Amino acid sequence: MIKKMNFYSKFSKFVSSIKIMLLLFGILFSLSGCERISDPMLPDDSTLEAEPLTVMTYNVYVGSSAEPLLSVETLAQVPTEVANMYTNVMASDFPGRAVAIAKSIKTYQPHLIGLQEISLIRRQSPGDSITNRTPDAEEVVLDYLQILMDALQAEGLNYQVAAKVENIDVEMPMFTAAGIVDVRLTDYDVILSRSDVAISRPTNANYENVLTIEMLGLEIERGYTAIDATVSGVTYRVVNTHLEAFVPESRIPQTQELVDVLSQETLPIILLGDFNTPAPDGTAYQILLAAGYVDVWQMDSIGTGNTCCQADDILNPMSGHTKRIDQIFVRNLELPTSVMTNTVGDKPSDRLSSGLWPSDHAGVVAHFTFE
């Protein structure tokens, strides 16, 4: 009886051992199977497709035309025109427009964004600009960059200021019920980069050629910003600019200056901006083409691409865009077969509930898919 029990005990242990071995074998086999299934999901570098590159340019609009001020015939007209411009800027509701612009950005989440007319508006009371021509107003009324960054953050987006250039910085008096108050406008061009984009070599500069308004003793400076940005292991030289709007005699040499500055660049160049030169016949536009730049809108796009301009008060019910002056160019870059481009902020559904357009310009987006 004892021997029989020992036999069954040993046999039971043997069976248990077999079961354990089979279980371990089954686990190892299943793990091996998981590896075979997972391998195609983790391709090596030679088969891995590069992440699509998305870029945007957007002139966000200060909120008023400057032409009436810049064309005054006497200095006595200045305070009235400054007051009119200030009123228009306040009525244009940049905080509300920034929310709409941020929503457009959220739709496409571009790696890089070139922004123009990023304004800082300050005031000083009582004003002293009649006797003191150095801008010194410090009371911030509207900081467009901070307002837009806050709007982007509210949308759950994480962008950083990669580069910024200060252009015109001017202070002038305006009439108010409380007397003469100074208003100061500082204009910037900015490149924003998404938080997952590695950036380096930030550059900012103003053009040597400036528009001079003799009556006002005013020089309207323009400039450009540039960075190196790396996406999916490829480094691009990304440049953003806003060329002179009012006279081609300044815009054309600014364009040539930019072409010359970038002429020795060996990295792929992505050039963003409000070039104030209409495609396809504008002189500055033709200078860029002659220098080897390719307008990506011609590659694969829907619609006219017109980007300018809404009414000065940006309350026109239907889009008034009749020319394409906001553009994206590339150079030193072999374009993929798939380049999708489109405009944003120019459809009736993009308007604020107040009837305001997000800007007097449309933004332009380009999406490059590399295989």
Stockholm file with secondary structure:
# STOCKHOLM 1.0

chainA/1-371         MIKKMNFYSKFSKFVSSIKIMLLLFGILFSLSGCERISDPMLPDDSTLEAEPLTVMTYNVYVGSSAEPLLSVETLAQVPTEVANMYTNVMASDFPGRAVAIAKSIKTYQPHLIGLQEISLIRRQSPGDSITNRTPDAEEVVLDYLQILMDALQAEGLNYQVAAKVENIDVEMPMFTAAGIVDVRLTDYDVILSRSDVAISRPTNANYENVLTIEMLGLEIERGYTAIDATVSGVTYRVVNTHLEAFVPESRIPQTQELVDVLSQETLPIILLGDFNTPAPDGTAYQILLAAGYVDVWQMDSIGTGNTCCQADDILNPMSGHTKRIDQIFVRNLELPTSVMTNTVGDKPSDRLSSGLWPSDHAGVVAHFTFE
#=GR chainA/1-371 SS CHHHHHHHHHHHHHHHHHHHHHHHHHHHHHHHHHHHHHGGGSCCTTTCCCCCEEEEEEECCCSSCCHHHHTCSSGGGHHHHHHHHHHHHHHTCHHHHHHHHHHHHHHHCCSEEEEEEEEEEEEESSCCTTTCCSCCCCEEEEEHHHHHHHHHHHTTCCEEEEEEEEEEEEEEEEEETTEEEEEEEEEEEEEEEETTSEEEEEEEEECSCCEEEGGGTEEECCEEEEEEEEETTEEEEEEEEECCSSCHHHHHHHHHHHHHHHTTCCSCEEEEEECCCCTTTCHHHHHHHHTTCEEGGGTSBCSCCCCBCCCTTSCCSSCCCCBCCEEEEEESCCCCSEEEEEEESCSGGGSCTTSCCSCSBCEEEEEEECC
#=GC SS_cons         CHHHHHHHHHHHHHHHHHHHHHHHHHHHHHHHHHHHHHGGGSCCTTTCCCCCEEEEEEECCCSSCCHHHHTCSSGGGHHHHHHHHHHHHHHTCHHHHHHHHHHHHHHHCCSEEEEEEEEEEEEESSCCTTTCCSCCCCEEEEEHHHHHHHHHHHTTCCEEEEEEEEEEEEEEEEEETTEEEEEEEEEEEEEEEETTSEEEEEEEEECSCCEEEGGGTEEECCEEEEEEEEETTEEEEEEEEECCSSCHHHHHHHHHHHHHHHTTCCSCEEEEEECCCCTTTCHHHHHHHHTTCEEGGGTSBCSCCCCBCCCTTSCCSSCCCCBCCEEEEEESCCCCSEEEEEEESCSGGGSCTTSCCSCSBCEEEEEEECC
//
